[in-house]
Amino acid sequence: MLITRSIIKCAFFHSEEIGCVGSSQADMDWFKDVGYCFQGDRRGNSDFVNSISGTLFSKAFSKKISPILAHHGYKETSGSITDVGQLAENGIGVCVANMSCGYYEPHSDEEVVIFDDANNCLTMVDRLIDELGNNIYGFQYISDYGNYNKNAWGDFSGASENYWYGGYGTAIKEVVPSEQTGEPSCYYCGCSELLESEYGDEFVYCPDCLSDIVVIGELTDKEEQDDISDGYDDSMGNQSMVNDYINKWAKTK
């Protein structure tokens, strides 16, 4: 069966690493004719993310794509903050998913991309588009945080605005002190039962996010944590500040 791909839209968002800055400010009218949305932004070669602090797609959608996922060695799992989760929270209104795309040891100087794994992801997405076709797979995202208060928690669920992590590309605050106990906890979901990571001492494994998160340097008190993203809004001043920050990082990388 041949599917005519008249329009495939691609979005490239600014500053995902410092809190989904670009996707949180996306013009959602641009997505009104989008039938579903895929993103490759996860380490490894087998995770197909169905939940980011809330369900990302329907059971019917899952059933339709499951043979293709299995053929390419993927399985559904929950994940952590990334742009498709933000789009779902913005109200995109269709099924979205994130997936492993062949990179390893993320946010470190040893990060690598395995071509075969990346190519397998690309081929899988190509087959998914053939299977899903030019159809709209509607789905309304519902956050797992029933008492979610955007003004109290910053720009995304589960993360205090004081816990935005800095050092673009190094993510030094993926592990932060728990507000309740002061113990190390996951920046994304608040889990404090962190486990040893297979990637060495610079990482710990979060069983709730099913992700390895970065530990670099010693933890500091919340009052001492500082980042340009604290209190970010869409003013030109803040946008200029973020651009300057990333440019400086790129020159010293």
Steps between C-alpha positions, in 0.01 A plus 500: 500500500646836396435799723524845346699721734379838389620684811734392778571774752825519696550716810838590651459658843732738681652412839332170582790421732425790733130435540318461163525875449416494130220243505334667798467814284399317180226640275252216536299615198787363291412151624127512418535275193745257664367144540765371743846605614823302549828609660837326516658626821585209731812297558530136393325307228181348641283746696175635357371750756126489567489716813667821621327600824182394320387272215615604151289279272195276494470122535368481144808686374722265703333193350536630145873571525604207724598256219737758352653579839558130565656449156756773571571385857313777681269479800280754674622665818460821697750783462614842615452857385544577131330710234216265399394484864489879505296505178257255656471728802451796266192325360617365164205259519654203315708195587868580556802288594871523569743219418857379529707615203841344548694735726677388817652656814296818453603836645861390531824548311479130402161529325492301174246413230491144361410525133321165475276584796422847367423356157275234653304779672470693173378190314247429773357853482480464122298180538280655769407782263411244232282314750329804651457689174350845458259464791445686824543295817339726755592475866471740793791492743413489870779578747567250778529800735140551605580815696737641240555874545706650218576822687632306798704245307659686211452400137442127537346251742700373794794739491534801723610812314799509735612161367557590137836353408781705349816444298334446162605154383625389842178492708672526837172508692318189384540385860376751758423501873149390589293786642361265765808306615802671344606164355614477136199469271416498130463850355222385268267291718619550860587132556749465788560124464778543245707198400850429372540564128670269253669810353723570798522739795399809300149356461227350717194309382149629572254206518199731456626669182682185386793726413864556591541854633817700547680566827784752454650687793363517853138577575426848627218652701203618299578862577848461348375350172498763230432486129401741226169316459366593844197716443526466122231673300463577131638852517766606251739551789468138612524373143819698447642370828439137398659558158808658658527212746488231231744687275752525784458130573554409133826701484647319803374151418 
